[in-house]
């Protein structure tokens, strides 16, 4: 079945001004990403894959071109509108987990709901616990991140990314800091999410996990191959 | 750990984001305690000073006005019958009137004669003007007894019921019993003036041998009692009426209406303290700002993450402002109660110094409100910039943050030529470049340290300038003892008594008299208070040339012509509009005389004084050859030498029947003025120490931030061979370089501040600015504080940087 594209980039260029001159990280990129898929973005270091991810999440803005996510032209949104939009529409998973160290795992998961004022206050805790259950670390809910293993922290980060029930999950090298067994478990989790209707985009350069992805976007020197 | 306990608690009502703030705060107790302390110090200072000031200011007015002070006192040359008082009362411009006499007698205490100011009261049972409060014993002193002002008992070394030997000008010594005590808030404490205060009836005055009667008419004007010009105008009207009735008016005394004699001094001193307190609060806030900026550098990735999961810049800013609010609140909770305790100590002590009875010690609510408002607002305003800047950081920048920004490095380009100076060493040069990488932060730290240093040096500079200025008492007065006689005495007779005394080097005689500046066609007006001291104006007639006075001439010249009616005014006597060559009418004993101004002097420790030639003065006042003022120089100016000598001189004069009205050694004058301002100088020093503390905390904060930001960079340096010692040196030189820069700025600021504050304090105390004095001690101490502080501020960051392994440092985010 052909899914309707959830993300669409048309003629996107991203340039950075450096002391040595202007550097084009992405050159006239156009692509469509269908919904409810587990998609990989691959490429060498410096190829432009993280820049592409930043543009899709609204973390950065394109120099030229348009980006539409879920029918919203995010390149036109203001910073504050983007923050709110991102919180509700995109869940981000980082390579180094980036859990807030002074909050417990449960509180880390509840925090996006508070920022975006999603779900009634009384429901937030139960929802967070359900998400932790979903990623198999409910028993770690009241611990601080430092007390958890890398794999458990990444699961917690995934639960946090799901907190506001966003249609899109974006993960930047999510297994780069994990052993292969834990990494497999994380990809399994992503696959489940895609099956449940989420669009999961994963930036990776680990070829051994390519079997998990239906679609792969390969990028080199700022151009999609 | 609070963070753990907060974790275990179920806090359903608290937002997760606020919980994060609380945990962040409790994760570094030491540092956050320092921040709280720095704000609390400022809040404490403001509360203590304003609290003390508000109570004292209110009580000073309450106490003073409770005596129903006279708007004006009209001195007559004749005695005032009661019928005249009744007629004056009926004048439309007069609300109340009474008659009084005031005279200076002497009391014998512990082997010495001291001045005793006697107030002769008409009706003790019907006091309606210039009253006092009865405390104990008799309410009306019987014949041969007196009531005594409460502060005079210690001067008299006596208690109620005791007798005191009292001598007036014409009478011999008589024993006067102390029949009761009163409190007169309009008078300075007796020990401060080194005099006694007694209240007697006219009968007792005559019993003491005096013949004079009531010669002062005290009035309260019917309207505009708060306006000195209006009071003067109405007092002139009454005086004109009195003259028309055939009475001879001497002078009109109009003290500043409803203002205690010490009100303006107290306000001035308190103003300085308030300014310093606000500066401390501002510095504390800058410290909080730099520390919050450190925290935001530390949490820049967390900010990026929070924004990624949906937080807006406003929400992020709100979190950090909430953090500052908590710091401020804790500071207020600590600072406010302590400030109230300190305020109570302050107002109690000053009330004692001013002879006030505190009737209501409640600190007004506005002080608390102001403390809260400034304790919250100033830190919030100062920290707003780093908070807003940090919260608006783009997510990509926040997430990509690897340490110190590259953009800040361009400023170091002008340091490039230094590379060629070999002896500076590579480590030092690198440190110097690092100093200029974060210029905004550098500016904040420099501002904090320089302000702290400037205020520290200013406090000591002003203290030193004060001492230098006060020492001029000895260079301007070449005599060691100033004796005022009760009656004009033949000069040769007085000199003969003393000239052969061992240790007496030189004697000079002169004449002094209370005076006032008069205008043609109107009565002479002075601003003298009823104690005859505050606001007084005196004329001193001196031999020309004078050998025991070395005046500092500001304009014009000193007295040279023995016979000409020429006058030199000191800075307290000079009026703004007066200039050399102007003519001036001086009223002496009610007699107006014209003088020409030939000079202006700057005296230290003198009241408002007009200097004239004794010969010229003799033409209008006592017969030639008579004196009321003796100035004696000893062969040894040492205080221990002078002390027994003074007793010897006084006894010799008394034995010869020459009544001494007062004798003031120069060292006593010096010490009295020094003691008056000691509280100010000591408080300035206390403030200076707080400044030094806050400044050093600021440097510690900055150095921690500088090193923290460069953790990864330090890892790289370690990886390419930098030893821990070299890293330590690198950080230490950076701290010392910042300290060195702040020294230069602080020194320049201190010159400006010392000039301004010296001018302010000098004007307040002497009506002349204190000359700028640079205290080498102050500079030396501040150099040591900055040097040691800078070094210590780098120890922790350097140790932290070296504690991380190279791998950890390289992996640091």
Boltz contact constraints between the chains, C-beta under 6 A:
constraints:
  - contact:
      token1: [A, 54]
      token2: [B, 396]
      max_distance: 6.0
  - contact:
      token1: [A, 59]
      token2: [B, 395]
      max_distance: 6.0
  - contact:
      token1: [A, 59]
      token2: [B, 396]
      max_distance: 6.0
  - contact:
      token1: [A, 60]
      token2: [B, 396]
      max_distance: 6.0
  - contact:
      token1: [A, 80]
      token2: [B, 312]
      max_distance: 6.0
  - contact:
      token1: [A, 83]
      token2: [B, 307]
      max_distance: 6.0
  - contact:
      token1: [A, 83]
      token2: [B, 312]
      max_distance: 6.0
  - contact:
      token1: [A, 87]
      token2: [B, 310]
      max_distance: 6.0
  - contact:
      token1: [A, 92]
      token2: [B, 308]
      max_distance: 6.0
  - contact:
      token1: [A, 98]
      token2: [B, 305]
      max_distance: 6.0
  - contact:
      token1: [A, 100]
      token2: [B, 302]
      max_distance: 6.0
  - contact:
      token1: [A, 102]
      token2: [B, 20]
      max_distance: 6.0
  - contact:
      token1: [A, 102]
      token2: [B, 23]
      max_distance: 6.0
  - contact:
      token1: [A, 102]
      token2: [B, 24]
      max_distance: 6.0
  - contact:
      token1: [A, 103]
      token2: [B, 20]
      max_distance: 6.0
  - contact:
      token1: [A, 104]
      token2: [B, 7]
      max_distance: 6.0
  - contact:
      token1: [A, 107]
      token2: [B, 16]
      max_distance: 6.0
  - contact:
      token1: [A, 110]
      token2: [B, 16]
      max_distance: 6.0
  - contact:
      token1: [A, 111]
      token2: [B, 16]
      max_distance: 6.0
  - contact:
      token1: [A, 112]
      token2: [B, 309]
      max_distance: 6.0
  - contact:
      token1: [A, 112]
      token2: [B, 310]
      max_distance: 6.0
  - contact:
      token1: [A, 114]
      token2: [B, 15]
      max_distance: 6.0
  - contact:
      token1: [A, 114]
      token2: [B, 16]
      max_distance: 6.0
  - contact:
      token1: [A, 115]
      token2: [B, 310]
      max_distance: 6.0
  - contact:
      token1: [A, 115]
      token2: [B, 311]
      max_distance: 6.0
  - contact:
      token1: [A, 116]
      token2: [B, 310]
      max_distance: 6.0
